[in-house]
Amino acid sequence: MIFKYIIRILFSCLILVYISGKVDWRIIAEILSRTDMFWYFLSTGVMLVCAFIATAKFHRLIRKTHLSLSMARLMVIFFIGQFFALFLPMAVGTEAVRWYKVTRGKQGKSFFLAVTAYERILFVLTMIGFGLIPLLFDHGTPGITVLRDRLIPLALGAGTILMGGWLYLFNAKVQSVTNRFLKKTLHLKESSRLYLLMNNLELKDRSWKLLGLLFFLTVCWQIFYIVRIYFLFFAMGLSFGIVQAAWMGSLVLMIQVLPVTFAGLGLREGAYAYLFTLYGLPSEQGVVVGLLFFTQMLVFAFIGGILNLLEK
């Protein structure tokens, strides 16, 4: 585990060194000095709304089950997860901490794993939509057109796979048929861990009413996330609108969760730097957006670290 952390930090350093050779840090310092802190703090405040919405989804999913917890407790777990997300792969770090904290000493670990997968798949599908649709209407430069043509097949392919996973969890018949097929194909014994996991990986509530509520909350999260990115752009005096904030914010968020760097450091800054150059803007401005985003993550991680210490 320590070796993986070291590799991730080293990889982050390598990317930052590469970026350093491509940008002028004096310009970055100048851009940071001109940043409007009012809009930066307003953007950070929007993060709290996103945190509340994300927590509300899990509160509803485990309500009236033996894993049921209050919103206040789930919010504490969320912040602690943000702290550990700095060290664990971002794609699963927060969810792994939430799973551990919610199910520790209780039955229902497979159930909460199903809940997490169900919510995350719906979340990513919605994010793909919020990223892809605005990109279709952005006709800024030839570079954007080329990028769009490359991303559309990837987005559709990923969306199709995710829809299959969502259908597996949402529909009991599909899950039962799939489990029987996998058992026969993989020659699984009923006592095997994989078979037991497959048979216990089910939701308590598969209703359309709950799905509608989760979708509504997920859309609300996406809207506030886009507003957060838009405020960051506004803090820097950029002329980007909601359309650019939507597709760039969604794309970079999916890139930075790749478990190859420390808290996405380097990947995020490099991605924004590249995307900004497609609009003819200095790459330094993209690096600054990534750094400001990272400082917001550190604020939440600091709160989570304090809460984690208080629990011990």
C-alpha positions as CSV (number, residue, x, y, z in Angstrom):
1,M,0.0,0.0,0.0
2,I,2.8,2.4,0.9
3,F,4.6,1.5,-2.3
4,K,1.4,2.5,-4.3
5,Y,1.3,5.8,-2.5
6,I,4.9,6.5,-3.4
7,I,4.4,5.6,-7.0
8,R,1.3,7.8,-7.2
9,I,3.2,10.8,-5.7
10,L,6.2,10.2,-8.0
11,F,3.9,10.1,-11.0
12,S,2.2,13.3,-9.9
13,C,5.7,14.9,-9.5
14,L,6.6,13.7,-13.0
15,I,3.5,15.3,-14.5
16,L,4.1,18.5,-12.6
17,V,7.7,18.6,-13.8
18,Y,6.5,18.1,-17.4
19,I,3.9,20.9,-17.0
20,S,6.5,23.1,-15.4
21,G,8.6,22.9,-18.6
22,K,5.6,23.9,-20.6
23,V,4.3,26.9,-18.6
24,D,5.6,30.0,-17.1
25,W,5.2,30.0,-13.3
26,R,5.6,33.7,-13.1
27,I,2.5,34.1,-15.2
28,I,0.7,31.5,-13.0
29,A,1.7,33.5,-9.9
30,E,0.4,36.7,-11.6
31,I,-2.9,35.0,-12.5
32,L,-3.3,33.8,-9.0
33,S,-2.7,37.2,-7.6
34,R,-5.5,38.6,-9.8
35,T,-8.0,35.9,-8.7
36,D,-11.2,37.4,-7.3
37,M,-11.5,35.7,-3.9
38,F,-15.1,36.5,-3.5
39,W,-16.1,34.2,-6.4
40,Y,-13.5,31.6,-5.3
41,F,-15.1,31.4,-1.9
42,L,-18.5,31.3,-3.4
43,S,-17.4,28.4,-5.6
44,T,-16.1,26.7,-2.4
45,G,-19.4,27.3,-0.7
46,V,-21.3,25.6,-3.6
47,M,-19.2,22.5,-2.8
48,L,-21.1,22.3,0.5
49,V,-24.4,22.1,-1.4
50,C,-23.0,19.3,-3.5
51,A,-21.8,17.5,-0.4
52,F,-25.3,17.8,1.1
53,I,-27.0,16.5,-2.0
54,A,-24.6,13.5,-2.4
55,T,-25.2,12.6,1.3
56,A,-29.0,12.9,0.9
57,K,-28.9,10.3,-1.8
58,F,-27.3,7.7,0.4
59,H,-29.5,8.7,3.3
60,R,-32.5,7.9,1.2
61,L,-31.1,4.6,-0.2
62,I,-30.5,3.1,3.3
63,R,-33.5,4.6,5.0
64,K,-35.6,2.1,6.9
65,T,-32.9,-0.5,6.8
66,H,-30.7,-1.8,9.5
67,L,-27.9,0.4,8.1
68,S,-29.9,3.6,8.4
69,L,-27.9,6.6,9.7
70,S,-28.8,10.3,10.3
71,M,-27.9,13.0,7.7
72,A,-25.5,14.5,10.3
73,R,-23.6,11.2,10.7
74,L,-23.5,10.6,6.9
75,M,-22.1,14.1,6.4
76,V,-19.3,13.4,8.9
77,I,-18.5,10.2,7.0
78,F,-18.5,12.2,3.7
79,F,-15.9,14.6,5.0
80,I,-13.7,11.8,6.4
81,G,-14.0,10.2,3.0
82,Q,-12.7,13.4,1.4
83,F,-9.6,13.2,3.7
84,F,-8.8,9.6,2.7
85,A,-9.5,10.4,-1.0
86,L,-6.2,12.3,-1.0
87,F,-4.4,9.0,-0.4
88,L,-6.7,6.4,-2.0
89,P,-7.7,6.2,-5.6
90,M,-10.3,9.0,-6.1
91,A,-12.6,6.9,-8.1
92,V,-13.2,4.5,-5.1
93,G,-11.6,6.1,-2.1
94,T,-14.5,8.1,-0.8
95,E,-16.9,5.2,-1.5
96,A,-14.6,2.7,0.2
97,V,-14.4,4.8,3.4
98,R,-18.2,5.3,3.4
99,W,-18.8,1.6,2.9
100,Y,-16.4,0.8,5.8
101,K,-17.9,3.5,8.2
102,V,-21.5,2.6,7.4
103,T,-21.2,-1.2,7.6
104,R,-18.6,-1.6,10.3
105,G,-19.7,-4.2,12.8
106,K,-23.0,-4.7,11.0
107,Q,-24.6,-7.1,8.5
108,G,-25.4,-5.9,5.0
109,K,-22.0,-5.2,3.5
110,S,-23.1,-6.6,0.1
111,F,-26.3,-4.6,0.2
112,F,-24.4,-1.4,0.8
113,L,-22.0,-2.3,-2.0
114,A,-25.0,-2.7,-4.3
115,V,-26.4,0.7,-3.1
116,T,-23.0,2.3,-3.8
117,A,-22.7,0.8,-7.3
118,Y,-26.3,1.7,-8.1
119,E,-25.8,5.4,-7.1
120,R,-22.4,5.7,-8.7
121,I,-23.5,4.2,-12.1
122,L,-26.5,6.6,-12.2
123,F,-24.1,9.5,-11.2
124,V,-21.6,8.7,-14.0
125,L,-24.4,8.2,-16.6
126,T,-25.8,11.6,-15.7
127,M,-22.3,13.2,-15.8
128,I,-21.7,11.8,-19.3
129,G,-24.9,13.4,-20.4
130,F,-24.1,16.7,-18.8
131,G,-20.7,16.7,-20.4
132,L,-21.6,15.4,-23.8
133,I,-24.7,17.4,-24.6
134,P,-23.1,20.8,-24.0
135,L,-20.1,19.8,-26.0
136,L,-22.4,19.1,-29.0
137,F,-23.4,22.8,-28.9
138,D,-19.9,24.2,-28.5
139,H,-18.7,25.1,-32.0
140,G,-15.8,27.3,-30.7
141,T,-12.8,26.0,-32.7
142,P,-11.7,23.2,-35.0
143,G,-9.8,21.7,-32.1
144,I,-13.1,21.4,-30.1
145,T,-14.7,19.7,-33.1
146,V,-11.9,17.1,-33.3
147,L,-12.1,16.4,-29.6
148,R,-15.8,16.0,-29.8
149,D,-15.6,13.5,-32.6
150,R,-13.1,11.5,-30.6
151,L,-15.1,11.6,-27.3
152,I,-18.6,10.7,-28.7
153,P,-17.8,7.1,-29.4
154,L,-16.0,6.7,-26.1
155,A,-18.9,8.2,-24.2
156,L,-21.5,6.1,-26.0
157,G,-19.5,2.9,-25.4
158,A,-19.0,3.7,-21.7
159,G,-22.7,4.7,-21.4
160,T,-23.8,1.4,-22.9
161,I,-21.7,-0.6,-20.5
162,L,-22.9,1.4,-17.5
163,M,-26.5,1.0,-18.6
164,G,-26.0,-2.8,-18.5
165,G,-24.6,-2.6,-15.0
166,W,-27.5,-0.3,-13.9
167,L,-30.1,-2.7,-15.4
168,Y,-28.5,-5.6,-13.6
169,L,-29.0,-3.9,-10.2
170,F,-32.4,-2.4,-11.0
171,N,-34.2,-5.4,-12.4
172,A,-34.4,-8.5,-10.3
173,K,-35.2,-10.8,-13.2
174,V,-32.2,-9.5,-15.2
175,Q,-30.0,-10.0,-12.2
176,S,-31.3,-13.6,-11.6
177,V,-30.8,-14.6,-15.2
178,T,-27.3,-13.0,-15.3
179,N,-26.3,-14.8,-12.1
180,R,-27.4,-18.2,-13.4
181,F,-25.6,-17.6,-16.7
182,L,-22.4,-16.6,-14.9
183,K,-22.6,-19.5,-12.5
184,K,-22.9,-21.9,-15.3
185,T,-20.3,-20.2,-17.5
186,L,-17.7,-19.7,-14.8
187,H,-18.5,-23.1,-13.1
188,L,-19.1,-21.4,-9.8
189,K,-19.9,-23.4,-6.7
190,E,-22.7,-22.2,-4.4
191,S,-20.2,-21.9,-1.6
192,S,-17.7,-19.7,-3.6
193,R,-17.3,-16.1,-2.5
194,L,-18.1,-14.7,-5.9
195,Y,-21.4,-16.7,-6.1
196,L,-22.4,-15.6,-2.6
197,L,-21.6,-12.0,-3.4
198,M,-23.6,-12.1,-6.6
199,N,-26.6,-13.4,-4.7
200,N,-26.4,-10.9,-1.9
201,L,-25.7,-7.9,-4.2
202,E,-29.2,-6.6,-4.3
203,L,-31.2,-3.5,-3.5
204,K,-34.0,-3.3,-0.9
205,D,-35.9,-0.8,-3.0
206,R,-36.0,-1.0,-6.8
207,S,-39.0,1.3,-7.2
208,W,-39.4,3.8,-10.0
209,K,-40.2,6.4,-7.3
210,L,-36.8,6.0,-5.7
211,L,-35.1,6.0,-9.1
212,G,-36.9,9.3,-9.9
213,L,-35.8,10.9,-6.7
214,L,-32.2,9.8,-7.1
215,F,-32.1,11.0,-10.7
216,F,-33.5,14.4,-9.5
217,L,-30.9,14.7,-6.8
218,T,-28.1,13.7,-9.2
219,V,-29.2,16.3,-11.7
220,C,-29.2,18.9,-8.9
221,W,-25.7,17.8,-8.0
222,Q,-24.5,18.2,-11.6
223,I,-26.1,21.6,-11.9
224,F,-24.4,22.9,-8.7
225,Y,-21.1,21.3,-9.8
226,I,-21.3,23.2,-13.1
227,V,-22.0,26.4,-11.1
228,R,-19.0,25.7,-9.0
229,I,-16.7,25.4,-12.0
230,Y,-18.4,28.5,-13.6
231,F,-17.6,30.5,-10.5
232,L,-14.0,29.4,-10.6
233,F,-13.8,30.6,-14.2
234,F,-15.5,33.8,-13.2
235,A,-13.0,34.3,-10.4
236,M,-10.2,34.3,-13.0
237,G,-12.0,36.7,-15.3
238,L,-12.5,34.1,-18.0
239,S,-15.2,34.6,-20.6
240,F,-16.4,31.0,-20.6
241,G,-20.1,30.4,-20.2
242,I,-22.2,27.6,-18.6
243,V,-21.7,25.4,-21.7
244,Q,-17.9,25.4,-21.4
245,A,-18.1,24.9,-17.6
246,A,-20.4,22.0,-18.1
247,W,-18.5,19.9,-20.6
248,M,-15.0,20.8,-19.4
249,G,-15.8,20.3,-15.7
250,S,-17.4,17.0,-16.4
251,L,-14.6,15.7,-18.6
252,V,-11.8,16.7,-16.3
253,L,-13.7,15.3,-13.2
254,M,-13.8,11.9,-15.0
255,I,-10.1,12.2,-16.0
256,Q,-8.8,13.1,-12.5
257,V,-10.3,10.1,-10.8
258,L,-7.9,7.8,-12.6
259,P,-5.8,6.2,-9.8
260,V,-2.4,7.2,-11.2
261,T,-1.6,10.4,-9.3
262,F,-1.9,11.9,-5.8
263,A,-5.5,13.3,-5.6
264,G,-5.5,13.8,-9.4
265,L,-2.7,16.3,-9.0
266,G,-1.1,16.9,-12.4
267,L,-3.8,15.1,-14.4
268,R,-6.4,17.8,-13.6
269,E,-4.0,20.7,-14.2
270,G,-2.7,19.2,-17.5
271,A,-6.2,18.5,-18.7
272,Y,-7.4,22.1,-18.1
273,A,-4.2,23.4,-19.6
274,Y,-4.8,21.4,-22.8
275,L,-8.5,22.3,-23.1
276,F,-7.8,26.0,-22.7
277,T,-5.3,25.9,-25.5
278,L,-8.1,24.7,-27.8
279,Y,-9.7,28.1,-27.3
280,G,-6.4,29.9,-27.9
281,L,-5.9,30.7,-24.2
282,P,-2.6,30.4,-22.3
283,S,-2.1,27.0,-20.8
284,E,-1.2,28.8,-17.5
285,Q,-4.8,29.7,-17.0
286,G,-5.8,26.1,-17.2
287,V,-3.1,25.2,-14.7
288,V,-4.5,27.8,-12.3
289,V,-8.0,26.5,-12.5
290,G,-6.7,23.0,-11.6
291,L,-4.8,24.4,-8.7
292,L,-7.7,26.3,-7.4
293,F,-9.9,23.2,-7.7
294,F,-7.2,21.3,-5.7
295,T,-7.2,23.9,-2.9
296,Q,-10.9,23.4,-2.5
297,M,-10.4,19.7,-2.2
298,L,-7.8,20.4,0.5
299,V,-10.3,22.5,2.5
300,F,-12.7,19.5,2.6
301,A,-9.9,17.1,3.3
302,F,-8.7,19.3,6.2
303,I,-12.2,19.2,7.7
304,G,-12.4,15.4,7.2
305,G,-9.0,15.0,8.8
306,I,-10.1,16.9,12.0
307,L,-13.3,14.9,12.2
308,N,-11.4,11.6,11.8
309,L,-9.1,12.6,14.7
310,L,-12.0,13.4,16.9
311,E,-13.5,10.0,16.3
312,K,-10.4,8.2,17.6
